[in-house]
Amino acid sequence: MININENRYNNIVSDKTKVTFTIDKNLMNTFRQVANKDMRKYSQIIEGSIKRYISSKL
């Protein structure tokens, strides 16, 4: 028997890529606490910040 939900996730195509950044430990700990309090994904916060940075420079 095929699990429909499992099959649905296997077919997702994404234009995103994984990257690694190095930041201060204290900054990361504070960031985690704030993001968890707001129940937001880290990647969405970072992506939004990068987009705002780029748009301010163009």
Gaussian input, Z-matrix of N, CA and C with variables (Angstrom, degrees):
# hf/3-21g

backbone

0 1
 N
 C     1     B1
 C     2     B2     1     A1
 N     3     B3     2     A2     1     D1
 C     4     B4     3     A3     2     D2
 C     5     B5     4     A4     3     D3
 N     6     B6     5     A5     4     D4
 C     7     B7     6     A6     5     D5
 C     8     B8     7     A7     6     D6
 N     9     B9     8     A8     7     D7
 C    10    B10     9     A9     8     D8
 C    11    B11    10    A10     9     D9
 N    12    B12    11    A11    10    D10
 C    13    B13    12    A12    11    D11
 C    14    B14    13    A13    12    D12
 N    15    B15    14    A14    13    D13
 C    16    B16    15    A15    14    D14
 C    17    B17    16    A16    15    D15
 N    18    B18    17    A17    16    D16
 C    19    B19    18    A18    17    D17
 C    20    B20    19    A19    18    D18
 N    21    B21    20    A20    19    D19
 C    22    B22    21    A21    20    D20
 C    23    B23    22    A22    21    D21
 N    24    B24    23    A23    22    D22
 C    25    B25    24    A24    23    D23
 C    26    B26    25    A25    24    D24
 N    27    B27    26    A26    25    D25
 C    28    B28    27    A27    26    D26
 C    29    B29    28    A28    27    D27
 N    30    B30    29    A29    28    D28
 C    31    B31    30    A30    29    D29
 C    32    B32    31    A31    30    D30
 N    33    B33    32    A32    31    D31
 C    34    B34    33    A33    32    D32
 C    35    B35    34    A34    33    D33
 N    36    B36    35    A35    34    D34
 C    37    B37    36    A36    35    D35
 C    38    B38    37    A37    36    D36
 N    39    B39    38    A38    37    D37
 C    40    B40    39    A39    38    D38
 C    41    B41    40    A40    39    D39
 N    42    B42    41    A41    40    D40
 C    43    B43    42    A42    41    D41
 C    44    B44    43    A43    42    D42
 N    45    B45    44    A44    43    D43
 C    46    B46    45    A45    44    D44
 C    47    B47    46    A46    45    D45
 N    48    B48    47    A47    46    D46
 C    49    B49    48    A48    47    D47
 C    50    B50    49    A49    48    D48
 N    51    B51    50    A50    49    D49
 C    52    B52    51    A51    50    D50
 C    53    B53    52    A52    51    D51
 N    54    B54    53    A53    52    D52
 C    55    B55    54    A54    53    D53
 C    56    B56    55    A55    54    D54
 N    57    B57    56    A56    55    D55
 C    58    B58    57    A57    56    D56
 C    59    B59    58    A58    57    D57
 N    60    B60    59    A59    58    D58
 C    61    B61    60    A60    59    D59
 C    62    B62    61    A61    60    D60
 N    63    B63    62    A62    61    D61
 C    64    B64    63    A63    62    D62
 C    65    B65    64    A64    63    D63
 N    66    B66    65    A65    64    D64
 C    67    B67    66    A66    65    D65
 C    68    B68    67    A67    66    D66
 N    69    B69    68    A68    67    D67
 C    70    B70    69    A69    68    D68
 C    71    B71    70    A70    69    D69
 N    72    B72    71    A71    70    D70
 C    73    B73    72    A72    71    D71
 C    74    B74    73    A73    72    D72
 N    75    B75    74    A74    73    D73
 C    76    B76    75    A75    74    D74
 C    77    B77    76    A76    75    D75
 N    78    B78    77    A77    76    D76
 C    79    B79    78    A78    77    D77
 C    80    B80    79    A79    78    D78
 N    81    B81    80    A80    79    D79
 C    82    B82    81    A81    80    D80
 C    83    B83    82    A82    81    D81
 N    84    B84    83    A83    82    D82
 C    85    B85    84    A84    83    D83
 C    86    B86    85    A85    84    D84
 N    87    B87    86    A86    85    D85
 C    88    B88    87    A87    86    D86
 C    89    B89    88    A88    87    D87
 N    90    B90    89    A89    88    D88
 C    91    B91    90    A90    89    D89
 C    92    B92    91    A91    90    D90
 N    93    B93    92    A92    91    D91
 C    94    B94    93    A93    92    D92
 C    95    B95    94    A94    93    D93
 N    96    B96    95    A95    94    D94
 C    97    B97    96    A96    95    D95
 C    98    B98    97    A97    96    D96
 N    99    B99    98    A98    97    D97
 C   100   B100    99    A99    98    D98
 C   101   B101   100   A100    99    D99
 N   102   B102   101   A101   100   D100
 C   103   B103   102   A102   101   D101
 C   104   B104   103   A103   102   D102
 N   105   B105   104   A104   103   D103
 C   106   B106   105   A105   104   D104
 C   107   B107   106   A106   105   D105
 N   108   B108   107   A107   106   D106
 C   109   B109   108   A108   107   D107
 C   110   B110   109   A109   108   D108
 N   111   B111   110   A110   109   D109
 C   112   B112   111   A111   110   D110
 C   113   B113   112   A112   111   D111
 N   114   B114   113   A113   112   D112
 C   115   B115   114   A114   113   D113
 C   116   B116   115   A115   114   D114
 N   117   B117   116   A116   115   D115
 C   118   B118   117   A117   116   D116
 C   119   B119   118   A118   117   D117
 N   120   B120   119   A119   118   D118
 C   121   B121   120   A120   119   D119
 C   122   B122   121   A121   120   D120
 N   123   B123   122   A122   121   D121
 C   124   B124   123   A123   122   D122
 C   125   B125   124   A124   123   D123
 N   126   B126   125   A125   124   D124
 C   127   B127   126   A126   125   D125
 C   128   B128   127   A127   126   D126
 N   129   B129   128   A128   127   D127
 C   130   B130   129   A129   128   D128
 C   131   B131   130   A130   129   D129
 N   132   B132   131   A131   130   D130
 C   133   B133   132   A132   131   D131
 C   134   B134   133   A133   132   D132
 N   135   B135   134   A134   133   D133
 C   136   B136   135   A135   134   D134
 C   137   B137   136   A136   135   D135
 N   138   B138   137   A137   136   D136
 C   139   B139   138   A138   137   D137
 C   140   B140   139   A139   138   D138
 N   141   B141   140   A140   139   D139
 C   142   B142   141   A141   140   D140
 C   143   B143   142   A142   141   D141
 N   144   B144   143   A143   142   D142
 C   145   B145   144   A144   143   D143
 C   146   B146   145   A145   144   D144
 N   147   B147   146   A146   145   D145
 C   148   B148   147   A147   146   D146
 C   149   B149   148   A148   147   D147
 N   150   B150   149   A149   148   D148
 C   151   B151   150   A150   149   D149
 C   152   B152   151   A151   150   D150
 N   153   B153   152   A152   151   D151
 C   154   B154   153   A153   152   D152
 C   155   B155   154   A154   153   D153
 N   156   B156   155   A155   154   D154
 C   157   B157   156   A156   155   D155
 C   158   B158   157   A157   156   D156
 N   159   B159   158   A158   157   D157
 C   160   B160   159   A159   158   D158
 C   161   B161   160   A160   159   D159
 N   162   B162   161   A161   160   D160
 C   163   B163   162   A162   161   D161
 C   164   B164   163   A163   162   D162
 N   165   B165   164   A164   163   D163
 C   166   B166   165   A165   164   D164
 C   167   B167   166   A166   165   D165
 N   168   B168   167   A167   166   D166
 C   169   B169   168   A168   167   D167
 C   170   B170   169   A169   168   D168
 N   171   B171   170   A170   169   D169
 C   172   B172   171   A171   170   D170
 C   173   B173   172   A172   171   D171

   B1=1.4465
   B2=1.5350
   B3=1.3344
   B4=1.4565
   B5=1.5245
   B6=1.3108
   B7=1.4576
   B8=1.5257
   B9=1.3351
   B10=1.4617
   B11=1.5214
   B12=1.3287
   B13=1.4656
   B14=1.5181
   B15=1.3134
   B16=1.4691
   B17=1.5186
   B18=1.3194
   B19=1.4568
   B20=1.5259
   B21=1.3140
   B22=1.4611
   B23=1.5342
   B24=1.3281
   B25=1.4596
   B26=1.5200
   B27=1.3056
   B28=1.4592
   B29=1.5222
   B30=1.3159
   B31=1.4658
   B32=1.5265
   B33=1.3235
   B34=1.4594
   B35=1.5259
   B36=1.3406
   B37=1.4518
   B38=1.5256
   B39=1.3253
   B40=1.4579
   B41=1.5207
   B42=1.3293
   B43=1.4585
   B44=1.5222
   B45=1.3179
   B46=1.4621
   B47=1.5201
   B48=1.3291
   B49=1.4499
   B50=1.5220
   B51=1.3077
   B52=1.4584
   B53=1.5204
   B54=1.3246
   B55=1.4573
   B56=1.5221
   B57=1.3088
   B58=1.4618
   B59=1.5168
   B60=1.3251
   B61=1.4539
   B62=1.5165
   B63=1.3077
   B64=1.4535
   B65=1.5239
   B66=1.3530
   B67=1.4599
   B68=1.5259
   B69=1.3166
   B70=1.4526
   B71=1.5345
   B72=1.3380
   B73=1.4710
   B74=1.5182
   B75=1.3262
   B76=1.4691
   B77=1.5201
   B78=1.3202
   B79=1.4616
   B80=1.5279
   B81=1.3206
   B82=1.4596
   B83=1.5196
   B84=1.3224
   B85=1.4673
   B86=1.5253
   B87=1.3290
   B88=1.4631
   B89=1.5200
   B90=1.3386
   B91=1.4669
   B92=1.5269
   B93=1.3225
   B94=1.4688
   B95=1.5251
   B96=1.3214
   B97=1.4649
   B98=1.5243
   B99=1.3257
   B100=1.4660
   B101=1.5246
   B102=1.3315
   B103=1.4677
   B104=1.5247
   B105=1.3203
   B106=1.4682
   B107=1.5228
   B108=1.3288
   B109=1.4628
   B110=1.5271
   B111=1.3401
   B112=1.4696
   B113=1.5248
   B114=1.3396
   B115=1.4700
   B116=1.5328
   B117=1.3306
   B118=1.4588
   B119=1.5154
   B120=1.3203
   B121=1.4598
   B122=1.5190
   B123=1.3244
   B124=1.4631
   B125=1.5230
   B126=1.3208
   B127=1.4688
   B128=1.5256
   B129=1.3264
   B130=1.4643
   B131=1.5253
   B132=1.3235
   B133=1.4621
   B134=1.5240
   B135=1.3245
   B136=1.4681
   B137=1.5245
   B138=1.3288
   B139=1.4611
   B140=1.5277
   B141=1.3277
   B142=1.4643
   B143=1.5165
   B144=1.3260
   B145=1.4667
   B146=1.5195
   B147=1.3109
   B148=1.4634
   B149=1.5248
   B150=1.3287
   B151=1.4672
   B152=1.5198
   B153=1.3417
   B154=1.4618
   B155=1.5261
   B156=1.3052
   B157=1.4753
   B158=1.5206
   B159=1.3186
   B160=1.4763
   B161=1.5199
   B162=1.3430
   B163=1.4637
   B164=1.5337
   B165=1.3322
   B166=1.4603
   B167=1.5204
   B168=1.3299
   B169=1.4557
   B170=1.5181
   B171=1.3028
   B172=1.4828
   B173=1.4970
   A1=109.32
   A2=117.57
   A3=123.03
   A4=109.19
   A5=114.89
   A6=120.89
   A7=108.05
   A8=117.24
   A9=122.08
   A10=111.41
   A11=118.39
   A12=121.07
   A13=111.30
   A14=117.20
   A15=120.44
   A16=110.11
   A17=118.03
   A18=122.87
   A19=110.37
   A20=117.57
   A21=121.85
   A22=110.48
   A23=117.73
   A24=121.09
   A25=112.23
   A26=119.04
   A27=122.06
   A28=112.28
   A29=118.03
   A30=121.31
   A31=112.94
   A32=118.39
   A33=121.09
   A34=110.00
   A35=115.78
   A36=121.48
   A37=107.41
   A38=116.94
   A39=120.82
   A40=110.53
   A41=115.25
   A42=121.36
   A43=110.95
   A44=116.82
   A45=121.02
   A46=110.76
   A47=114.91
   A48=121.07
   A49=109.10
   A50=117.03
   A51=121.85
   A52=109.14
   A53=115.95
   A54=121.61
   A55=109.46
   A56=116.00
   A57=121.67
   A58=108.95
   A59=116.02
   A60=122.57
   A61=108.26
   A62=116.39
   A63=121.67
   A64=108.28
   A65=115.63
   A66=120.47
   A67=109.08
   A68=115.82
   A69=122.69
   A70=110.83
   A71=116.96
   A72=121.64
   A73=112.43
   A74=116.22
   A75=119.56
   A76=111.63
   A77=116.15
   A78=120.39
   A79=110.33
   A80=117.46
   A81=121.08
   A82=111.55
   A83=117.02
   A84=119.95
   A85=111.49
   A86=116.38
   A87=120.31
   A88=110.65
   A89=116.06
   A90=121.29
   A91=110.85
   A92=116.98
   A93=121.24
   A94=111.38
   A95=116.43
   A96=120.61
   A97=111.33
   A98=116.24
   A99=120.49
   A100=110.71
   A101=117.61
   A102=121.18
   A103=110.94
   A104=116.69
   A105=119.85
   A106=111.00
   A107=117.26
   A108=121.34
   A109=110.34
   A110=116.33
   A111=121.73
   A112=112.14
   A113=117.32
   A114=123.53
   A115=110.99
   A116=115.89
   A117=121.42
   A118=110.10
   A119=115.65
   A120=121.10
   A121=109.38
   A122=115.53
   A123=120.64
   A124=110.36
   A125=116.22
   A126=120.30
   A127=111.87
   A128=117.34
   A129=119.56
   A130=111.35
   A131=116.75
   A132=120.45
   A133=110.27
   A134=116.03
   A135=120.99
   A136=110.34
   A137=116.87
   A138=120.63
   A139=110.81
   A140=117.11
   A141=120.95
   A142=111.71
   A143=116.25
   A144=120.44
   A145=111.49
   A146=117.19
   A147=120.97
   A148=110.53
   A149=116.98
   A150=120.52
   A151=111.26
   A152=117.56
   A153=120.76
   A154=110.81
   A155=116.97
   A156=121.28
   A157=110.52
   A158=116.19
   A159=120.66
   A160=110.54
   A161=116.97
   A162=119.29
   A163=111.10
   A164=118.70
   A165=120.38
   A166=111.82
   A167=117.52
   A168=121.39
   A169=112.84
   A170=117.79
   A171=120.61
   A172=112.26
   D1=134.25
   D2=-177.75
   D3=-94.11
   D4=130.52
   D5=176.26
   D6=-82.53
   D7=116.40
   D8=-175.18
   D9=-61.95
   D10=-43.50
   D11=-178.37
   D12=-63.88
   D13=-41.29
   D14=179.59
   D15=-63.21
   D16=-43.14
   D17=179.76
   D18=-63.93
   D19=-38.18
   D20=-178.95
   D21=-61.79
   D22=-43.15
   D23=-178.90
   D24=-70.47
   D25=-29.59
   D26=-179.72
   D27=-71.36
   D28=-19.52
   D29=-176.26
   D30=-97.97
   D31=3.50
   D32=-178.65
   D33=-74.02
   D34=130.21
   D35=177.38
   D36=-109.19
   D37=131.74
   D38=-176.84
   D39=-125.80
   D40=144.11
   D41=175.97
   D42=-92.67
   D43=7.43
   D44=-176.02
   D45=-89.02
   D46=158.53
   D47=178.64
   D48=-132.74
   D49=150.47
   D50=177.16
   D51=-84.43
   D52=136.21
   D53=178.64
   D54=-133.30
   D55=162.71
   D56=178.65
   D57=-124.23
   D58=130.53
   D59=176.56
   D60=-122.47
   D61=152.09
   D62=175.76
   D63=-112.76
   D64=121.62
   D65=178.64
   D66=-133.55
   D67=165.59
   D68=-179.54
   D69=-59.00
   D70=139.63
   D71=-178.63
   D72=-60.01
   D73=-44.56
   D74=-179.45
   D75=-63.90
   D76=-39.62
   D77=177.74
   D78=-63.16
   D79=-42.41
   D80=179.81
   D81=-65.06
   D82=-41.47
   D83=178.81
   D84=-63.13
   D85=-42.21
   D86=177.67
   D87=-65.55
   D88=-42.51
   D89=178.17
   D90=-58.85
   D91=-45.20
   D92=178.88
   D93=-59.39
   D94=-46.16
   D95=-178.71
   D96=-61.02
   D97=-45.41
   D98=-178.44
   D99=-67.67
   D100=-44.65
   D101=-179.52
   D102=-64.35
   D103=-41.57
   D104=178.86
   D105=-66.01
   D106=-38.66
   D107=178.32
   D108=-61.11
   D109=-40.36
   D110=178.56
   D111=-82.38
   D112=-5.67
   D113=-178.01
   D114=55.78
   D115=48.68
   D116=178.55
   D117=-117.01
   D118=152.66
   D119=177.36
   D120=-76.23
   D121=138.40
   D122=179.32
   D123=-57.62
   D124=-44.91
   D125=-174.75
   D126=-62.80
   D127=-35.73
   D128=179.60
   D129=-68.71
   D130=-37.40
   D131=178.19
   D132=-65.99
   D133=-46.70
   D134=-179.41
   D135=-63.38
   D136=-45.11
   D137=-179.24
   D138=-60.79
   D139=-42.71
   D140=178.15
   D141=-62.70
   D142=-41.04
   D143=178.73
   D144=-64.31
   D145=-41.73
   D146=178.52
   D147=-64.34
   D148=-41.83
   D149=178.85
   D150=-62.58
   D151=-42.60
   D152=178.38
   D153=-64.71
   D154=-39.51
   D155=178.31
   D156=-61.64
   D157=-46.99
   D158=-178.92
   D159=-63.44
   D160=-45.64
   D161=-177.21
   D162=-65.46
   D163=-29.09
   D164=178.48
   D165=-73.64
   D166=-20.78
   D167=-178.32
   D168=-94.41
   D169=-13.21
   D170=-178.43
   D171=-91.64

